[in-house]
Amino acid sequence: MKKFIIINIIMLAISYGSYAQEVSDALRYSQDNLNGTARFRALSGAFGALGGDLSSINVNPAGSAVFSNNQFGTTISNFSTKNNSSYFGTNTSECDNSFDLNQAGMVFVFNNNNTKNDWRKFSIALNYENANNFDNSTFSAGTNPTNSVDGYFLHYANQNGGVSVTNLQLQDGETITSLYSYLGSVYGFGAQQAFLGYQAYIIDPAANYDEISNRSYVSLVPGGGNYYQENYYTTDGYNGKLNFNFATQYKDFLYLGINLNSHFTSYSQYTNFYERNNQESDEIRINRLQFENRISTYGNGFSFQLGAIAKVTKEFRLGLSYDSPTWYNLNDELSQSVVGVSSNNLVELAPDVVSPQVVMIYDRYEIQTPDKLTGSMAYVFGNQGLISFDVAFKNYGETTLTPSNDFRNLNTSISNTLTNTTEFRVGAEKKIKQLSLRAGYRFEESPYKDTKIMGDLNGYSGGLGYNFGTTKVDFSYSHSKRNYQQQFFSQGFTDSANIEAITNNFSLTFLFEL
């Protein structure tokens, strides 16, 4: 990949109104990965009617009352993701691998020795999990037969009657930094994008441009198509969840529980888009360009969960749980730079580097994720093993951002784009003395009405565990695959690559009875 090196020595931080969020940004905080203890992952998370596992608390908070003894556990995991990309017939692949302490928790069980009291025991648990690991990267490359990234800059330059060219030109005493900052604070994100395109000589006022009647812009990228394009996309971060759990057992057949959850998240995204063309021209035109964006999101949230498990018979159990929406308070930061190189048949000009060296800090906003309802059933074969099944329902179209005046269009787009989903999880365990063999399968429907944007998820898992008495060691392997379209930009230039995302995760859990 041809790279232009831009060194930002000093970054100026300035507060702004709102950033141009997308549907995918809202979806990021509404989805959870299958994380937790190795036993939980080996059974693909089908624990809603079982309990007795620290991660089962995340599915059904009544599960902590199933424990017989105090317990402490911690899990380390290896997350491996391979993204196969196809962009206009060119296939590429990018891999990402990371290790994480993704779970740690403890539960304390208090038995009631009063035989006349029907409330047999209660439990208190504290459990942390990385609900979503954001470490990921993709690389797409190919020759676009028709569209250039110039459409992105033209969209913002021409929208709402067009940006005044006077606002895009440096005046005496102004710098790239000062004008970029001014445009953001007065006219918003769109004017800044037009400014970047104009200053890099990607776009220019049309020949018939008129300040009053025709504020229109045209591209300086040669026509004719066949634009070679590369897009490198990498993210990192986490979405942590801390459960404060209380549960109780009534007689020998009913368990009830509640979770109060604290959420904290940190997300970083870096994209580097590169384009070149081999069009010959007597006029000076853009020959190649590179556009970089760095986005950071951080914040916290709150949710609660309610759950119940009923022992219908000694072997057969039913579970029901409700997950409230998660209410997040988030902040976004953004920095950008663009480089354009212009040439004709005879000469190539020096690069036009537009690097404002500004970190835009946007006003805090809120995301409310959808609630979820989970029904479960399990059959326990005494000390020989078990089989368990969960089904969960969630309507992603109910995701909303506030203040509503700032996000009215996005909320409408979310409602029109996302839909109800059903998730199935099934797991089984076979015990052979101290050894446990486990396997599971999960299926999750696409949250999009158009499944071409994102397909269904299919995953399977397996694992084993060994009981040393007061110490247990569990190991699991899980695999999942999902296809989706990765759109490089949300406006103007909306071509996308087809991504096949394959994840392979290994987890190791150590459990200690206290």
C-alpha positions as CSV (number, residue, x, y, z in Angstrom):
1,M,0.0,0.0,0.0
2,K,1.4,3.4,-0.9
3,K,1.5,5.5,2.3
4,F,2.0,9.2,3.0
5,I,3.5,9.8,6.4
6,I,1.7,12.5,8.3
7,I,3.3,13.4,11.7
8,N,1.0,15.3,14.1
9,I,3.2,16.8,16.8
10,I,0.6,18.8,18.6
11,M,-3.1,17.9,18.6
12,L,-5.5,20.7,19.6
13,A,-8.6,19.4,21.5
14,I,-11.8,21.4,20.9
15,S,-15.4,20.7,22.0
16,Y,-18.1,20.4,19.3
17,G,-21.8,19.6,19.1
18,S,-22.4,16.2,17.5
19,Y,-20.7,13.7,15.3
20,A,-22.3,11.9,12.3
21,Q,-23.1,8.6,14.0
22,E,-24.3,5.7,11.9
23,V,-26.6,2.7,12.5
24,S,-23.5,0.5,13.0
25,D,-22.3,2.7,15.8
26,A,-25.6,2.1,17.7
27,L,-25.5,-1.6,17.0
28,R,-22.1,-1.9,18.4
29,Y,-23.3,-1.4,22.0
30,S,-26.5,-3.5,21.5
31,Q,-24.7,-6.7,20.6
32,D,-22.9,-9.0,23.0
33,N,-20.3,-11.6,22.1
34,L,-20.3,-15.1,23.7
35,N,-17.8,-14.5,26.5
36,G,-17.5,-15.8,30.1
37,T,-16.1,-18.9,31.8
38,A,-14.8,-21.8,29.8
39,R,-17.7,-24.1,30.8
40,F,-20.2,-21.4,29.8
41,R,-18.6,-21.0,26.4
42,A,-18.3,-24.7,25.9
43,L,-22.1,-25.1,26.2
44,S,-22.5,-22.0,23.9
45,G,-24.0,-20.0,26.7
46,A,-27.1,-22.3,27.2
47,F,-27.3,-21.8,30.9
48,G,-30.6,-20.0,31.5
49,A,-32.3,-22.9,33.3
50,L,-29.1,-24.3,34.9
51,G,-27.3,-21.7,37.0
52,G,-24.3,-22.8,39.1
53,D,-21.8,-21.0,36.9
54,L,-20.5,-17.5,37.4
55,S,-21.2,-16.5,33.8
56,S,-24.7,-18.0,34.0
57,I,-25.6,-15.0,36.1
58,N,-25.4,-12.9,32.9
59,V,-28.1,-15.0,31.4
60,N,-30.3,-15.6,34.4
61,P,-29.5,-13.8,37.7
62,A,-31.3,-16.6,39.7
63,G,-28.4,-18.9,38.8
64,S,-26.2,-17.8,41.7
65,A,-28.7,-19.4,44.2
66,V,-28.0,-22.8,42.6
67,F,-24.4,-22.8,43.9
68,S,-23.8,-25.0,46.9
69,N,-20.6,-23.4,48.1
70,N,-18.7,-20.2,48.0
71,Q,-16.6,-19.9,44.8
72,F,-14.1,-17.7,43.1
73,G,-13.2,-18.0,39.4
74,T,-11.2,-16.3,36.7
75,T,-10.9,-16.8,32.9
76,I,-8.2,-16.0,30.4
77,S,-9.1,-16.1,26.7
78,N,-7.4,-16.0,23.3
79,F,-9.5,-14.1,20.7
80,S,-8.6,-14.9,17.1
81,T,-10.5,-13.3,14.2
82,K,-9.9,-13.8,10.5
83,N,-11.7,-11.5,8.1
84,N,-11.8,-12.5,4.4
85,S,-12.7,-9.6,2.2
86,S,-14.0,-9.5,-1.4
87,Y,-14.0,-6.1,-3.2
88,F,-14.8,-6.0,-6.9
89,G,-13.3,-9.4,-7.5
90,T,-10.2,-9.0,-5.4
91,N,-9.8,-11.2,-2.3
92,T,-7.8,-10.2,0.7
93,S,-7.5,-11.5,4.3
94,E,-6.6,-9.9,7.6
95,C,-6.1,-11.6,11.0
96,D,-6.3,-10.3,14.5
97,N,-5.2,-12.1,17.7
98,S,-5.4,-11.0,21.3
99,F,-5.3,-12.3,24.9
100,D,-7.6,-11.0,27.6
101,L,-8.5,-11.7,31.2
102,N,-12.2,-11.6,30.2
103,Q,-13.9,-12.9,33.4
104,A,-13.4,-12.8,37.1
105,G,-16.0,-13.2,39.8
106,M,-17.0,-14.7,43.2
107,V,-20.2,-15.9,44.8
108,F,-21.0,-16.3,48.5
109,V,-23.8,-18.7,49.6
110,F,-25.6,-18.3,52.9
111,N,-27.7,-21.3,54.0
112,N,-30.7,-20.9,56.3
113,N,-30.5,-23.5,59.0
114,N,-34.0,-22.8,60.2
115,T,-35.9,-25.8,58.8
116,K,-39.3,-24.1,59.4
117,N,-38.4,-21.3,57.0
118,D,-39.2,-21.9,53.3
119,W,-36.5,-19.6,52.1
120,R,-33.6,-22.1,52.1
121,K,-30.7,-19.9,51.2
122,F,-29.6,-16.7,49.5
123,S,-26.5,-15.7,47.6
124,I,-24.5,-12.6,46.7
125,A,-22.2,-12.5,43.7
126,L,-19.9,-10.1,42.0
127,N,-18.8,-10.9,38.5
128,Y,-17.0,-9.0,35.7
129,E,-17.0,-10.0,32.1
130,N,-15.8,-8.4,28.9
131,A,-19.2,-8.5,27.1
132,N,-17.6,-7.4,23.8
133,N,-14.0,-7.5,22.6
134,F,-13.6,-4.8,20.0
135,D,-10.1,-6.0,18.8
136,N,-10.6,-6.5,15.0
137,S,-9.1,-5.5,11.7
138,T,-10.0,-5.8,8.0
139,F,-8.2,-5.0,4.8
140,S,-10.0,-4.6,1.5
141,A,-8.5,-3.8,-2.0
142,G,-9.7,-3.8,-5.5
143,T,-10.4,-1.8,-8.6
144,N,-13.7,0.1,-8.6
145,P,-15.0,0.3,-12.1
146,T,-17.2,3.4,-11.6
147,N,-17.0,5.2,-8.3
148,S,-14.3,7.3,-6.7
149,V,-14.2,8.5,-3.1
150,D,-14.6,12.0,-4.5
151,G,-18.4,11.4,-4.0
152,Y,-17.9,11.5,-0.2
153,F,-16.5,15.0,-0.3
154,L,-18.9,16.2,-3.0
155,H,-21.9,15.0,-0.9
156,Y,-21.0,17.3,2.0
157,A,-19.9,20.2,-0.2
158,N,-23.2,20.2,-2.2
159,Q,-25.7,19.3,0.6
160,N,-28.2,21.8,1.9
161,G,-27.7,24.3,-0.9
162,G,-23.9,24.0,-0.9
163,V,-21.1,25.3,1.3
164,S,-19.8,28.8,0.5
165,V,-16.4,28.6,-1.1
166,T,-15.4,31.6,0.9
167,N,-15.7,29.5,4.1
168,L,-13.3,26.8,2.6
169,Q,-10.6,29.3,1.6
170,L,-7.8,30.3,3.9
171,Q,-7.8,34.0,4.6
172,D,-4.9,36.1,5.8
173,G,-3.7,34.9,9.2
174,E,-5.7,31.7,9.1
175,T,-4.3,28.2,9.2
176,I,-5.6,24.8,8.3
177,T,-6.1,24.2,12.1
178,S,-8.0,27.4,12.8
179,L,-10.3,27.2,9.8
180,Y,-11.1,23.5,10.3
181,S,-11.9,24.2,13.9
182,Y,-14.1,27.2,13.1
183,L,-16.1,25.3,10.5
184,G,-16.8,22.5,13.0
185,S,-17.9,24.9,15.7
186,V,-20.1,27.0,13.4
187,Y,-21.3,24.9,10.5
188,G,-20.7,21.3,11.8
189,F,-19.1,18.1,10.6
190,G,-20.3,18.3,6.9
191,A,-18.5,21.7,6.3
192,Q,-15.3,20.2,7.7
193,Q,-15.5,17.3,5.2
194,A,-16.0,19.7,2.3
195,F,-13.0,21.7,3.6
196,L,-10.8,18.6,3.6
197,G,-11.8,17.8,0.0
198,Y,-11.3,21.4,-1.2
199,Q,-7.9,21.9,0.4
200,A,-6.6,18.6,-0.9
201,Y,-7.8,19.6,-4.5
202,I,-10.1,16.6,-4.6
203,I,-13.1,18.9,-5.4
204,D,-13.5,22.5,-6.7
205,P,-16.3,24.9,-7.4
206,A,-18.2,24.3,-10.6
207,A,-17.5,26.5,-13.6
208,N,-21.0,28.1,-13.2
209,Y,-20.6,28.4,-9.4
210,D,-22.5,31.4,-8.0
211,E,-22.4,32.4,-4.4
212,I,-26.1,33.2,-4.3
213,S,-27.8,30.9,-6.8
214,N,-25.5,27.9,-7.5
215,R,-23.1,26.8,-4.8
216,S,-22.2,23.6,-6.6
217,Y,-18.9,21.6,-6.7
218,V,-17.3,19.2,-9.1
219,S,-14.6,16.5,-8.8
220,L,-11.0,17.0,-9.7
221,V,-10.6,13.2,-9.9
222,P,-10.4,12.1,-13.6
223,G,-13.5,10.4,-14.9
224,G,-13.5,7.0,-16.7
225,G,-13.6,4.7,-13.7
226,N,-11.2,1.9,-12.8
227,Y,-10.1,3.5,-9.5
228,Y,-7.8,1.2,-7.4
229,Q,-8.8,1.5,-3.8
230,E,-7.6,0.1,-0.5
231,N,-9.3,0.4,2.9
232,Y,-7.6,-0.6,6.1
233,Y,-9.9,-0.8,9.1
234,T,-8.8,-1.6,12.7
235,T,-10.5,-1.4,16.0
236,D,-9.6,-2.1,19.6
237,G,-11.2,-1.8,23.0
238,Y,-13.7,-3.5,25.2
239,N,-17.3,-3.3,26.6
240,G,-17.0,-4.4,30.2
241,K,-19.9,-5.4,32.4
242,L,-19.9,-5.8,36.2
243,N,-22.8,-7.7,37.8
244,F,-23.9,-7.0,41.4
245,N,-26.1,-10.0,42.0
246,F,-28.5,-11.2,44.7
247,A,-30.5,-14.4,44.5
248,T,-32.5,-16.7,46.8
249,Q,-34.0,-20.2,46.9
250,Y,-37.6,-20.9,47.9
251,K,-38.2,-24.4,49.1
252,D,-36.6,-26.9,46.7
253,F,-38.1,-25.8,43.5
254,L,-37.8,-22.0,42.9
255,Y,-34.8,-19.7,42.5
256,L,-35.2,-15.9,42.1
257,G,-32.5,-13.3,41.3
258,I,-31.7,-9.8,40.3
259,N,-28.6,-8.1,38.8
260,L,-27.7,-4.5,38.9
261,N,-25.1,-4.0,36.2
262,S,-22.4,-1.4,35.7
263,H,-21.1,-1.0,32.1
264,F,-18.0,0.7,31.0
265,T,-16.6,0.9,27.4
266,S,-13.7,2.1,25.4
267,Y,-13.6,1.9,21.7
268,S,-10.9,3.1,19.2
269,Q,-11.2,2.9,15.4
270,Y,-8.6,3.8,12.8
271,T,-9.4,3.8,9.0
272,N,-7.0,4.5,6.2
273,F,-8.5,4.8,2.7
274,Y,-6.2,5.0,-0.3
275,E,-7.1,5.6,-4.0
276,R,-5.2,6.0,-7.2
277,N,-6.0,6.2,-10.9
278,N,-4.0,5.9,-14.0
279,Q,-6.1,8.2,-16.2
280,E,-4.0,10.4,-18.5
281,S,-4.9,14.1,-18.7
282,D,-3.4,17.3,-20.1
283,E,-4.9,19.1,-17.1
284,I,-3.8,18.9,-13.5
285,R,-6.0,16.2,-11.8
286,I,-5.9,14.2,-8.7
287,N,-3.7,11.1,-9.3
288,R,-3.9,9.5,-5.8
289,L,-5.1,10.3,-2.3
290,Q,-5.1,9.0,1.2
291,F,-7.8,9.8,3.8
292,E,-7.3,8.9,7.5
293,N,-9.9,8.9,10.3
294,R,-9.3,8.2,14.0
295,I,-12.4,7.8,16.2
296,S,-12.6,7.1,19.9
297,T,-15.7,6.5,22.0
298,Y,-15.8,6.0,25.8
299,G,-18.4,6.1,28.5
300,N,-20.4,4.1,31.0
301,G,-23.9,2.7,31.4
302,F,-26.4,0.9,33.7
303,S,-28.8,-2.0,33.3
304,F,-30.7,-4.5,35.4
305,Q,-31.8,-8.1,35.0
306,L,-34.5,-10.2,36.6
307,G,-34.7,-14.0,36.5
308,A,-36.3,-17.2,37.8
309,I,-35.5,-20.9,37.7
310,A,-38.1,-23.5,38.5
311,K,-37.4,-27.2,39.2
312,V,-40.4,-28.8,37.7
313,T,-39.1,-32.2,38.6
314,K,-35.8,-33.4,40.1
315,E,-34.5,-33.6,36.5
316,F,-36.4,-31.0,34.5
317,R,-35.9,-27.3,34.9
318,L,-37.4,-24.1,33.4
319,G,-35.9,-20.6,33.3
320,L,-37.1,-17.1,32.4
321,S,-35.1,-13.9,32.5
322,Y,-35.5,-10.3,31.5
323,D,-32.7,-7.9,30.5
324,S,-33.5,-4.3,30.7
325,P,-32.2,-1.8,28.1
326,T,-28.7,-0.5,28.8
327,W,-28.5,3.2,29.2
328,Y,-25.1,4.4,28.0
329,N,-23.6,7.9,28.4
330,L,-21.0,8.2,25.7
331,N,-18.4,10.7,24.3
332,D,-16.9,10.7,20.8
333,E,-13.5,12.1,19.7
334,L,-12.4,12.4,16.0
335,S,-9.3,13.4,14.2
336,Q,-8.8,13.5,10.4
337,S,-6.2,14.1,7.7
338,V,-6.1,13.8,4.0
339,V,-3.3,13.9,1.4
340,G,-3.9,14.5,-2.3
341,V,-1.3,14.2,-5.1
342,S,-2.1,16.0,-8.4
343,S,-0.5,15.5,-11.8
344,N,-0.9,15.6,-15.6
345,N,0.9,13.9,-18.4
346,L,4.1,15.9,-17.9
347,V,4.5,16.7,-14.2
348,E,3.5,15.5,-10.7
349,L,3.0,18.2,-8.1
350,A,4.1,18.0,-4.5
351,P,1.5,16.4,-2.1
352,D,-1.2,18.6,-0.7
353,V,-1.2,17.6,3.0
354,V,-4.3,18.7,4.9
355,S,-3.7,17.7,8.5
356,P,-5.7,20.0,10.9
357,Q,-4.0,18.5,14.0
358,V,-7.3,18.8,15.9
359,V,-9.1,16.3,18.1
360,M,-12.8,17.1,18.0
361,I,-14.4,16.3,21.3
362,Y,-18.2,16.1,20.8
363,D,-21.0,16.7,23.3
364,R,-22.0,13.7,25.5
365,Y,-25.0,11.7,24.2
366,E,-27.0,8.7,25.3
367,I,-27.7,5.3,23.7
368,Q,-30.6,3.1,24.9
369,T,-30.1,-0.5,23.7
370,P,-33.1,-2.8,23.3
371,D,-34.3,-5.1,26.1
372,K,-34.2,-8.9,25.9
373,L,-36.4,-11.8,27.0
374,T,-34.9,-15.3,27.4
375,G,-36.7,-18.6,28.0
376,S,-34.8,-21.7,29.0
377,M,-35.2,-25.4,29.8
378,A,-32.8,-28.1,30.9
379,Y,-32.8,-31.8,31.7
380,V,-30.3,-33.0,34.3
381,F,-29.4,-36.7,34.2
382,G,-28.3,-36.8,37.9
383,N,-24.5,-37.0,38.1
384,Q,-24.2,-38.3,34.6
385,G,-24.7,-35.0,32.6
386,L,-27.2,-32.6,31.2
387,I,-28.7,-31.0,28.2
388,S,-29.9,-27.3,28.0
389,F,-31.7,-25.0,25.6
390,D,-32.1,-21.2,25.6
391,V,-34.1,-19.0,23.2
392,A,-33.8,-15.2,23.4
393,F,-35.8,-12.4,21.7
394,K,-34.5,-8.9,21.1
395,N,-35.8,-6.0,18.8
396,Y,-32.7,-4.0,17.6
397,G,-35.1,-1.5,16.0
398,E,-35.8,-0.1,19.4
399,T,-32.3,1.2,19.9
400,T,-32.5,5.0,20.3
401,L,-30.0,7.9,20.7
402,T,-30.7,11.1,22.6
403,P,-31.0,14.1,22.6
404,S,-33.7,13.2,20.1
405,N,-33.5,16.5,18.3
406,D,-29.9,15.7,17.3
407,F,-30.5,12.1,16.3
408,R,-34.0,12.2,14.9
409,N,-32.9,11.1,11.4
410,L,-30.6,8.4,12.8
411,N,-33.3,7.0,15.1
412,T,-35.7,6.8,12.2
413,S,-33.0,5.0,10.1
414,I,-32.4,2.5,13.0
415,S,-36.1,1.8,13.2
416,N,-36.4,1.3,9.4
417,T,-33.2,-0.7,9.1
418,L,-33.0,-3.0,12.2
419,T,-35.5,-5.7,13.3
420,N,-36.5,-8.3,15.7
421,T,-34.1,-11.3,16.3
422,T,-34.3,-14.7,17.8
423,E,-31.2,-16.4,19.2
424,F,-31.0,-20.2,19.9
425,R,-28.4,-21.8,22.2
426,V,-28.1,-25.5,23.0
427,G,-25.5,-27.2,25.2
428,A,-24.7,-30.6,26.6
429,E,-22.4,-32.0,29.2
430,K,-21.3,-35.6,29.9
431,K,-19.6,-36.5,33.2
432,I,-17.1,-39.4,33.5
433,K,-16.1,-39.4,37.2
434,Q,-14.0,-36.2,37.6
435,L,-13.9,-35.5,33.9
436,S,-16.6,-33.5,32.0
437,L,-17.0,-33.4,28.3
438,R,-19.0,-30.5,26.8
439,A,-20.4,-29.2,23.5
440,G,-22.7,-26.5,22.2
441,Y,-24.3,-24.7,19.3
442,R,-25.7,-21.2,18.8
443,F,-27.6,-19.5,16.1
444,E,-28.4,-15.7,16.0
445,E,-30.5,-14.0,13.4
446,S,-29.3,-10.9,11.6
447,P,-30.3,-7.7,13.3
448,Y,-30.9,-6.1,9.9
449,K,-34.0,-6.4,7.8
450,D,-31.8,-6.7,4.8
451,T,-29.7,-9.8,5.6
452,K,-27.3,-8.8,2.8
453,I,-25.9,-6.1,5.1
454,M,-25.3,-8.6,7.9
455,G,-26.1,-12.3,7.8
456,D,-27.1,-14.8,10.5
457,L,-24.4,-16.0,12.9
458,N,-23.7,-19.7,13.3
459,G,-21.4,-21.0,16.0
460,Y,-20.4,-24.2,17.7
461,S,-18.2,-25.0,20.8
462,G,-16.7,-27.7,22.8
463,G,-14.6,-28.2,25.9
464,L,-13.7,-30.3,28.9
465,G,-13.2,-29.8,32.6
466,Y,-11.6,-31.7,35.5
467,N,-12.7,-31.6,39.1
468,F,-9.7,-31.8,41.5
469,G,-12.0,-31.4,44.5
470,T,-11.9,-27.8,45.8
471,T,-10.3,-26.7,42.5
472,K,-11.7,-27.1,39.0
473,V,-10.0,-26.4,35.7
474,D,-12.1,-25.9,32.5
475,F,-11.0,-25.4,28.9
476,S,-13.2,-24.5,25.9
477,Y,-13.0,-23.8,22.1
478,S,-15.6,-21.8,20.3
479,H,-16.0,-21.0,16.6
480,S,-18.4,-18.7,14.8
481,K,-18.9,-17.3,11.3
482,R,-20.9,-14.4,10.0
483,N,-21.0,-12.6,6.6
484,Y,-21.6,-8.8,6.4
485,Q,-21.0,-5.8,4.1
486,Q,-18.5,-3.3,5.2
487,Q,-19.3,0.2,3.8
488,F,-16.3,2.4,3.7
489,F,-18.2,5.6,4.0
490,S,-21.8,6.4,5.0
491,Q,-22.5,9.2,2.5
492,G,-21.6,10.0,-1.1
493,F,-19.4,7.0,-1.7
494,T,-21.2,4.0,-0.3
495,D,-19.6,1.0,-2.1
496,S,-18.9,-1.9,0.3
497,A,-16.7,-5.0,0.6
498,N,-18.1,-8.4,1.4
499,I,-16.6,-9.7,4.6
500,E,-16.6,-13.2,5.9
501,A,-15.8,-12.9,9.6
502,I,-14.5,-16.1,11.3
503,T,-13.7,-16.2,15.0
504,N,-11.9,-18.9,16.9
505,N,-11.6,-18.5,20.7
506,F,-9.9,-20.5,23.4
507,S,-10.7,-20.0,27.1
508,L,-9.2,-21.4,30.3
509,T,-10.9,-21.1,33.7
510,F,-9.7,-21.7,37.2
511,L,-12.3,-22.2,39.9
512,F,-11.7,-22.4,43.6
513,E,-14.2,-23.2,46.3
514,L,-13.8,-21.0,49.3
